[in-house]
């Protein structure tokens, strides 16, 4: 596999900085929604 890092950012600059400095995270989608995805029935 080629050393390609792919990530998707929905919002928030702090997450962008975190992804640029952390090489262990790749191929992930990060939802910045204040925890709304954890609310039942949503």
N, CA, C and O of each residue as an XYZ file, in Angstrom:
168
protein
N       0.837     -1.178      0.000
C       0.000      0.000      0.000
C       0.888      1.249      0.000
O       1.929      1.287      0.656
N       0.465      2.241     -0.729
C       1.185      3.512     -0.775
C       0.933      4.287      0.515
O      -0.132      4.148      1.116
N       1.879      5.086      0.944
C       1.707      5.864      2.183
C       0.815      7.090      1.948
O       1.291      8.225      1.974
N      -0.461      6.855      1.722
C      -1.412      7.937      1.474
C      -2.310      8.083      2.691
O      -2.873      7.105      3.182
N      -2.438      9.315      3.172
C      -3.317      9.586      4.303
C      -4.562     10.291      3.787
O      -4.463     11.286      3.068
N      -5.718      9.786      4.146
C      -6.976     10.373      3.710
C      -7.863     10.553      4.929
O      -8.109      9.601      5.670
N      -8.339     11.764      5.136
C      -9.246     12.059      6.229
C     -10.303     13.030      5.723
O     -10.086     13.739      4.740
N     -11.424     13.058      6.382
C     -12.513     13.960      6.031
C     -12.817     14.837      7.239
O     -12.999     14.327      8.345
N     -12.872     16.140      7.039
C     -13.169     17.079      8.127
C     -14.495     17.762      7.822
O     -14.654     18.344      6.749
N     -15.460     17.701      8.759
C     -16.756     18.341      8.577
C     -16.731     19.763      9.157
O     -17.512     20.604      8.711
N     -15.873     20.059     10.124
C     -15.875     21.364     10.806
C     -14.699     21.438     11.791
O     -14.087     20.409     12.077
N     -14.374     22.597     12.303
C     -13.479     22.911     13.413
C     -11.986     22.828     13.053
O     -11.473     21.766     12.702
N     -11.335     23.932     13.148
C      -9.912     24.038     12.816
C      -9.030     23.232     13.761
O      -7.972     22.755     13.351
N      -9.436     23.072     15.004
C      -8.626     22.302     15.964
C      -8.478     20.855     15.503
O      -7.425     20.247     15.697
N      -9.512     20.307     14.902
C      -9.412     18.947     14.383
C      -8.428     18.891     13.219
O      -7.678     17.923     13.091
N      -8.423     19.906     12.379
C      -7.487     19.937     11.250
C      -6.051     19.932     11.751
O      -5.209     19.222     11.201
N      -5.764     20.702     12.768
C      -4.409     20.742     13.341
C      -4.067     19.382     13.940
O      -2.952     18.888     13.773
N      -5.016     18.783     14.631
C      -4.773     17.471     15.240
C      -4.452     16.428     14.170
O      -3.533     15.628     14.343
N      -5.193     16.431     13.080
C      -4.947     15.454     12.024
C      -3.623     15.690     11.309
O      -2.992     14.740     10.845
N      -3.196     16.945     11.217
C      -1.914     17.238     10.566
C      -0.727     16.816     11.422
O       0.342     16.515     10.891
N      -0.906     16.790     12.741
C       0.212     16.476     13.629
C       0.217     15.016     14.094
O       1.229     14.539     14.607
N      -0.883     14.310     13.923
C      -0.983     12.925     14.368
C      -0.951     12.010     13.143
O      -1.906     11.990     12.366
N       0.118     11.263     12.961
C       0.263     10.407     11.785
C      -0.408      9.045     11.963
O      -0.440      8.255     11.019
N      -0.938      8.756     13.138
C      -1.565      7.459     13.375
C      -3.014      7.410     12.907
O      -3.580      6.323     12.788
N      -3.625      8.556     12.641
C      -5.019      8.591     12.218
C      -5.067      8.701     10.700
O      -4.470      9.606     10.117
N      -5.777      7.778     10.066
C      -5.937      7.814      8.618
C      -7.227      7.110      8.231
O      -7.660      6.175      8.905
N      -7.836      7.560      7.149
C      -9.054      6.930      6.659
C     -10.239      7.076      7.581
O     -11.083      6.182      7.642
N     -10.328      8.172      8.295
C     -11.405      8.358      9.263
C     -12.263      9.562      8.892
O     -11.789     10.514      8.273
N     -13.523      9.503      9.279
C     -14.426     10.646      9.150
C     -14.768     11.101     10.558
O     -15.229     10.309     11.379
N     -14.544     12.360     10.830
C     -14.757     12.911     12.168
C     -15.937     13.875     12.119
O     -15.876     14.914     11.461
N     -17.010     13.521     12.821
C     -18.176     14.390     12.899
C     -18.049     15.280     14.127
O     -17.933     14.790     15.250
N     -18.072     16.576     13.909
C     -18.036     17.530     15.020
C     -19.464     18.036     15.179
O     -19.887     18.967     14.494
N     -20.206     17.404     16.102
C     -21.622     17.743     16.244
C     -22.047     17.902     17.705
O     -23.238     17.873     18.016
N     -21.089     18.068     18.582
C     -21.417     18.270     19.987
C     -22.044     17.054     20.640
O     -22.715     17.184     21.664
N     -21.840     15.867     20.068
C     -22.390     14.646     20.650
C     -23.794     14.305     20.176
O     -24.393     13.357     20.685
N     -24.333     15.043     19.225
C     -25.694     14.798     18.753
C     -25.861     13.417     18.124
O     -26.962     12.865     18.131
N     -24.781     12.854     17.581
C     -24.888     11.522     16.982
C     -25.137     10.442     18.021
O     -25.507      9.319     17.679
N     -24.933     10.780     19.301
C     -25.157      9.821     20.381
C     -26.592      9.854     20.919
O     -26.965      9.004     21.727
N     -27.399     10.827     20.478
C     -28.777     10.974     20.943
C     -29.646      9.909     20.284
O     -29.680      9.817     19.057
N     -30.349      9.104     21.076
C     -31.214      8.052     20.497
C     -32.282      8.659     19.592
O     -32.838      9.718     19.886
N     -32.556      7.969     18.492
C     -33.590      8.422     17.575
C     -33.147      9.498     16.599
O     -33.966     10.029     15.847
N     -31.895      9.817     16.602
C     -31.393     10.857     15.685
C     -30.876     10.220     14.443
O     -30.408     10.915     13.541
